[in-house]
Amino acid sequence: MTQLKLDTLSDRIKAHKTALVHIVKPPVCTERAQHYTEMYQQHLDKPIPVRRALALAHHLAERTIWIKHDELIVGNQASEVRAAPIFPEYTVSWIEKEIDDLADRPGAGFFRK
């Protein structure tokens, strides 16, 4: 595995790397799951592809947008740095089984607020 030498990184990159490395247990972001659940519940009479489209539109309109200082490329998939979003349109069975134990998972734990 190739090791990055910190002395070759710019001050900006060093600061970003330091900020990310110190997040030991990233948070779980429920924002996407909440937006999708709202739309699915409001449109039970519509076909699944239509519900997915409405849910995506709702999520894109309502999601948290943040741009960190000194970022050259912006964009994120969650409401916080290194947060893990939940995708309820694929499956929720694993979420129901594991939500209480996410923080205790060895090697890949998540902080649950």
Residue frames as a rotation matrix with the C-alpha (Angstrom) as fourth column:
MET 1
0.582 0.813 0.000 0.00
0.813 -0.582 0.000 0.00
0.000 0.000 -1.000 0.00
THR 2
-0.215 -0.648 0.731 1.35
0.616 -0.671 -0.413 3.43
0.758 0.361 0.543 -0.92
GLN 3
0.109 0.171 -0.979 1.87
0.930 -0.364 0.040 5.85
-0.350 -0.916 -0.198 1.94
LEU 4
0.630 0.125 0.766 1.25
0.444 -0.868 -0.223 9.56
0.637 0.481 -0.602 1.42
LYS 5
-0.414 -0.791 -0.451 4.05
0.891 -0.250 -0.379 11.72
0.187 -0.559 0.808 2.72
LEU 6
0.523 0.722 -0.452 2.50
0.816 -0.577 0.022 14.59
-0.245 -0.381 -0.892 4.65
ASP 7
-0.106 -0.625 -0.773 5.40
0.279 -0.765 0.580 16.91
-0.955 -0.154 0.255 3.87
THR 8
-0.909 -0.204 0.363 4.45
0.390 -0.112 0.914 16.83
-0.145 0.973 0.181 0.17
LEU 9
-0.014 0.986 0.169 0.88
0.980 -0.020 0.198 17.93
0.199 0.168 -0.966 0.84
SER 10
-0.418 -0.036 0.908 -0.21
0.119 -0.993 0.015 21.55
0.900 0.114 0.420 0.75
ASP 11
-0.989 0.065 0.135 -1.36
-0.148 -0.268 -0.952 23.22
-0.025 -0.961 0.274 3.97
ARG 12
-0.236 0.965 -0.113 -4.94
-0.970 -0.227 0.081 23.16
0.053 0.129 0.990 2.67
ILE 13
0.203 0.276 -0.939 -4.85
-0.398 0.900 0.179 19.40
0.895 0.337 0.292 2.04
LYS 14
-0.746 -0.520 -0.416 -3.14
0.192 0.430 -0.882 18.73
0.638 -0.738 -0.221 5.39
ALA 15
-0.805 0.494 0.327 -5.94
-0.569 -0.492 -0.658 20.60
-0.165 -0.716 0.678 7.18
HIS 16
0.155 0.896 -0.416 -8.66
-0.937 0.268 0.226 18.65
0.314 0.355 0.881 5.33
LYS 17
-0.055 -0.254 -0.966 -6.91
-0.094 0.964 -0.248 15.33
0.994 0.077 -0.077 5.99
THR 18
-0.943 -0.333 -0.021 -6.46
0.012 0.029 -1.000 16.10
0.333 -0.943 -0.024 9.68
ALA 19
-0.477 0.841 0.257 -10.14
-0.867 -0.402 -0.295 17.04
-0.145 -0.363 0.920 10.02
LEU 20
0.334 0.642 -0.690 -11.27
-0.760 0.616 0.205 13.77
0.557 0.456 0.694 8.39
VAL 21
-0.322 -0.568 -0.757 -8.88
-0.029 0.806 -0.592 11.45
0.946 -0.168 -0.276 10.19
HIS 22
-0.953 -0.117 0.279 -10.07
-0.262 -0.144 -0.954 12.57
0.151 -0.983 0.106 13.61
ILE 23
0.047 0.995 0.092 -13.65
-0.997 0.042 0.058 11.45
0.054 -0.094 0.994 12.95
VAL 24
-0.832 -0.456 0.315 -13.37
-0.506 0.857 -0.097 7.97
-0.226 -0.240 -0.944 14.45
LYS 25
-0.574 0.729 0.372 -17.03
0.664 0.681 -0.309 7.01
-0.479 0.070 -0.875 14.30
PRO 26
-0.967 0.221 0.128 -18.81
-0.079 -0.735 0.673 8.86
0.243 0.641 0.728 11.51
PRO 27
-0.541 0.830 0.133 -22.45
-0.423 -0.133 -0.896 9.77
-0.727 -0.541 0.423 12.11
VAL 28
-0.586 0.532 0.611 -25.43
0.784 0.565 0.259 8.18
-0.208 0.631 -0.748 10.40
CYS 29
-0.898 0.310 -0.312 -27.38
-0.360 -0.926 0.115 10.76
-0.253 0.215 0.943 8.40
THR 30
-0.522 0.784 0.336 -31.13
0.617 0.619 -0.486 10.15
-0.589 -0.047 -0.807 8.45
GLU 31
-0.410 0.359 -0.839 -32.03
-0.384 -0.902 -0.198 13.20
-0.827 0.241 0.507 6.36
ARG 32
-0.742 0.088 -0.664 -32.39
-0.643 0.186 0.743 11.28
0.189 0.979 -0.081 3.08
ALA 33
-0.849 0.427 -0.311 -34.37
0.457 0.889 -0.025 8.50
0.266 -0.164 -0.950 4.74
GLN 34
-0.473 0.690 -0.547 -36.75
0.380 -0.400 -0.834 11.04
-0.795 -0.603 -0.073 6.28
HIS 35
-0.450 0.281 -0.848 -37.35
-0.695 -0.707 0.134 12.81
-0.561 0.649 0.513 2.96
TYR 36
-0.809 0.124 -0.575 -37.96
-0.381 0.634 0.673 9.55
0.448 0.763 -0.466 1.09
THR 37
-0.795 0.525 -0.305 -40.25
0.605 0.641 -0.472 8.20
-0.052 -0.560 -0.827 3.82
GLU 38
-0.470 0.623 -0.626 -42.34
-0.086 -0.738 -0.670 11.39
-0.879 -0.261 0.400 3.78
MET 39
-0.446 0.268 -0.854 -42.90
-0.879 -0.312 0.361 11.17
-0.170 0.912 0.374 0.03
TYR 40
-0.872 0.124 -0.473 -43.57
-0.052 0.938 0.342 7.43
0.487 0.322 -0.812 0.00
GLN 41
-0.705 0.627 -0.333 -46.20
0.596 0.269 -0.756 7.85
-0.384 -0.731 -0.564 2.73
GLN 42
-0.362 0.568 -0.739 -47.85
-0.309 -0.821 -0.480 10.81
-0.879 0.055 0.473 1.00
HIS 43
-0.086 0.258 -0.962 -48.12
-0.993 -0.104 0.061 9.02
-0.084 0.960 0.265 -2.36
LEU 44
-0.514 -0.086 0.853 -49.09
-0.322 0.941 -0.100 5.44
-0.795 -0.326 -0.512 -1.54
ASP 45
0.487 0.837 0.252 -51.54
0.001 0.287 -0.958 5.43
-0.874 0.466 0.139 -4.46
LYS 46
0.618 -0.308 -0.723 -48.83
-0.776 -0.389 -0.497 6.06
-0.129 0.868 -0.480 -7.07
PRO 47
0.901 -0.333 -0.277 -46.61
0.189 0.877 -0.441 3.47
0.390 0.345 0.854 -8.80
ILE 48
0.600 -0.725 -0.337 -43.15
0.620 0.155 0.770 2.85
-0.506 -0.671 0.542 -7.30
PRO 49
-0.248 -0.773 0.584 -41.20
0.959 -0.279 0.037 4.63
0.134 0.570 0.811 -10.09
VAL 50
0.224 0.412 0.883 -43.33
0.280 -0.895 0.347 7.76
0.933 0.170 -0.316 -9.59
ARG 51
0.980 0.119 -0.160 -42.85
0.178 -0.161 0.971 7.61
0.090 -0.980 -0.179 -5.80
ARG 52
0.242 -0.965 -0.097 -39.09
0.893 0.182 0.412 7.31
-0.380 -0.186 0.906 -6.31
ALA 53
-0.278 -0.314 0.908 -39.06
0.753 -0.658 0.003 10.32
0.597 0.684 0.419 -8.62
LEU 54
0.585 0.575 0.572 -41.13
0.065 -0.737 0.673 12.40
0.809 -0.356 -0.468 -6.20
ALA 55
0.885 -0.298 -0.358 -38.93
0.418 0.170 0.892 11.34
-0.205 -0.939 0.275 -3.29
LEU 56
-0.092 -0.968 0.234 -35.75
0.991 -0.065 0.121 12.27
-0.102 0.243 0.965 -5.14
ALA 57
-0.089 0.132 0.987 -37.17
0.454 -0.877 0.158 15.66
0.887 0.462 0.019 -6.14
HIS 58
0.870 0.468 0.155 -38.24
0.050 -0.395 0.917 16.30
0.490 -0.790 -0.367 -2.54
HIS 59
0.620 -0.704 -0.346 -34.86
0.695 0.287 0.659 15.27
-0.365 -0.649 0.667 -1.17
LEU 60
-0.277 -0.773 0.571 -32.92
0.936 -0.351 -0.022 17.44
0.218 0.528 0.821 -3.63
ALA 61
0.133 0.418 0.899 -35.14
0.226 -0.896 0.383 20.43
0.965 0.153 -0.214 -2.81
GLU 62
0.856 0.399 0.329 -34.95
-0.221 -0.294 0.930 20.03
0.468 -0.869 -0.163 0.98
ARG 63
0.599 -0.639 -0.481 -31.53
0.735 0.678 0.015 18.54
0.317 -0.363 0.876 1.71
THR 64
0.741 -0.464 -0.486 -28.80
0.092 -0.647 0.757 20.27
-0.666 -0.605 -0.436 3.69
ILE 65
0.699 -0.586 0.410 -26.22
0.482 -0.038 -0.876 21.91
0.529 0.809 0.256 1.46
TRP 66
0.819 -0.506 -0.269 -22.87
-0.016 -0.490 0.871 22.81
-0.573 -0.710 -0.410 2.92
ILE 67
0.683 -0.699 0.211 -19.64
0.295 0.000 -0.955 24.00
0.668 0.715 0.207 1.37
LYS 68
0.644 -0.514 -0.567 -16.57
0.670 0.022 0.742 23.94
-0.368 -0.858 0.359 3.54
HIS 69
0.771 -0.463 -0.436 -14.01
-0.464 -0.879 0.114 26.72
-0.436 0.115 -0.893 3.50
ASP 70
-0.166 -0.961 -0.224 -11.14
-0.815 0.006 0.579 26.06
-0.555 0.278 -0.784 1.08
GLU 71
0.030 0.190 0.981 -12.87
0.306 0.933 -0.190 23.27
-0.952 0.305 -0.030 -0.86
LEU 72
-0.699 -0.301 -0.649 -12.10
-0.512 -0.422 0.748 23.29
-0.499 0.855 0.141 -4.55
ILE 73
-0.683 0.564 -0.465 -14.53
-0.107 0.552 0.827 20.51
0.723 0.614 -0.316 -5.40
VAL 74
-0.691 0.492 0.529 -17.82
-0.685 -0.215 -0.696 20.67
-0.229 -0.843 0.486 -3.55
GLY 75
0.041 0.791 -0.610 -20.62
-0.666 0.477 0.574 18.22
0.745 0.383 0.547 -3.06
ASN 76
-0.813 -0.238 0.531 -21.74
-0.571 0.508 -0.645 15.71
-0.116 -0.828 -0.549 -0.50
GLN 77
-0.489 0.667 -0.563 -24.19
-0.037 0.628 0.777 12.89
0.872 0.401 -0.282 0.00
ALA 78
0.012 0.459 -0.888 -25.05
0.925 0.332 0.184 13.55
0.379 -0.824 -0.420 3.62
SER 79
0.799 0.435 0.416 -25.70
0.263 -0.874 0.408 16.43
0.542 -0.217 -0.812 5.99
GLU 80
0.786 -0.598 0.157 -22.29
-0.440 -0.363 0.821 16.20
-0.434 -0.715 -0.548 7.73
VAL 81
0.045 -0.882 -0.468 -18.68
-0.967 0.080 -0.243 15.36
0.252 0.464 -0.849 6.96
ARG 82
-0.818 -0.492 -0.298 -18.14
-0.472 0.870 -0.142 11.59
0.329 0.025 -0.944 6.56
ALA 83
-0.298 0.780 0.550 -21.75
-0.679 0.232 -0.697 10.86
-0.671 -0.581 0.461 7.52
ALA 84
-0.986 0.015 0.164 -23.37
0.106 0.818 0.565 7.71
-0.126 0.575 -0.809 6.13
PRO 85
-0.441 0.883 -0.158 -26.75
-0.897 -0.439 0.050 8.29
-0.025 0.164 0.986 4.47
ILE 86
-0.571 0.391 0.722 -29.50
0.046 0.893 -0.447 5.69
-0.820 -0.221 -0.528 4.63
PHE 87
-0.780 0.276 -0.561 -31.17
-0.613 -0.158 0.774 4.59
0.126 0.948 0.292 1.37
PRO 88
-0.457 0.638 0.619 -34.62
-0.385 0.486 -0.785 3.28
-0.802 -0.597 0.023 2.38
GLU 89
0.374 0.658 -0.653 -35.81
-0.878 0.025 -0.477 2.75
-0.298 0.752 0.587 -1.20
TYR 90
-0.289 -0.540 -0.790 -33.47
-0.721 0.666 -0.191 -0.24
0.629 0.515 -0.583 -1.55
THR 91
0.049 0.332 -0.942 -34.09
0.419 0.849 0.321 -2.12
0.906 -0.411 -0.098 1.67
VAL 92
0.118 0.020 0.993 -34.88
-0.741 -0.664 0.101 -1.35
0.661 -0.748 -0.063 5.28
SER 93
0.849 0.283 -0.446 -34.64
0.014 0.832 0.555 -4.83
0.529 -0.478 0.702 6.76
TRP 94
0.007 -0.917 -0.398 -30.95
0.761 0.263 -0.593 -4.46
0.648 -0.299 0.700 7.68
ILE 95
-0.508 -0.143 0.850 -31.65
-0.238 -0.924 -0.298 -1.04
0.828 -0.354 0.435 9.19
GLU 96
0.499 0.796 0.341 -34.38
-0.618 0.051 0.785 -2.46
0.608 -0.603 0.517 11.40
LYS 97
0.786 -0.229 -0.574 -32.06
0.411 0.887 0.210 -5.26
0.461 -0.401 0.792 12.56
GLU 98
0.024 -0.977 -0.213 -28.88
0.928 0.101 -0.358 -3.23
0.371 -0.189 0.909 13.07
ILE 99
0.309 0.097 0.946 -29.88
0.122 -0.991 0.062 0.36
0.943 0.096 -0.318 13.97
ASP 100
0.957 0.117 0.265 -29.42
-0.236 -0.211 0.948 -0.18
0.167 -0.970 -0.174 17.70
ASP 101
0.667 -0.732 0.135 -25.97
0.457 0.546 0.702 -1.75
-0.588 -0.407 0.699 17.24
LEU 102
0.814 -0.344 0.468 -24.44
0.359 -0.336 -0.871 0.62
0.457 0.877 -0.150 14.67
ALA 103
0.641 -0.575 0.508 -22.22
-0.690 -0.722 0.053 2.31
0.337 -0.384 -0.860 17.25
ASP 104
0.412 -0.448 0.793 -20.86
-0.606 0.516 0.606 -1.02
-0.681 -0.730 -0.058 18.48
ARG 105
0.998 -0.046 0.039 -19.88
0.060 0.648 -0.760 -2.53
0.009 0.761 0.649 15.12
PRO 106
0.357 -0.933 -0.033 -16.20
0.282 0.074 0.957 -3.52
-0.890 -0.351 0.289 15.19
GLY 107
-0.522 -0.755 0.397 -14.09
0.629 -0.026 0.777 -1.72
-0.576 0.656 0.488 12.62
ALA 108
-0.771 0.305 0.559 -16.99
0.383 -0.479 0.790 0.04
0.509 0.823 0.253 10.95
GLY 109
-0.280 0.682 -0.676 -18.98
0.912 -0.032 -0.409 1.62
-0.301 -0.731 -0.613 13.75
PHE 110
-0.370 0.268 0.889 -21.17
0.411 -0.812 0.416 4.66
0.833 0.519 0.191 13.29
PHE 111
-0.959 0.110 -0.260 -22.22
0.178 -0.479 -0.860 7.34
-0.219 -0.871 0.440 15.73
ARG 112
-0.301 0.929 0.215 -26.01
0.717 0.072 0.694 7.46
0.629 0.363 -0.688 16.07
LYS 113
-0.882 -0.013 0.470 -27.44
-0.197 -0.898 -0.394 10.76
0.427 -0.440 0.790 17.30
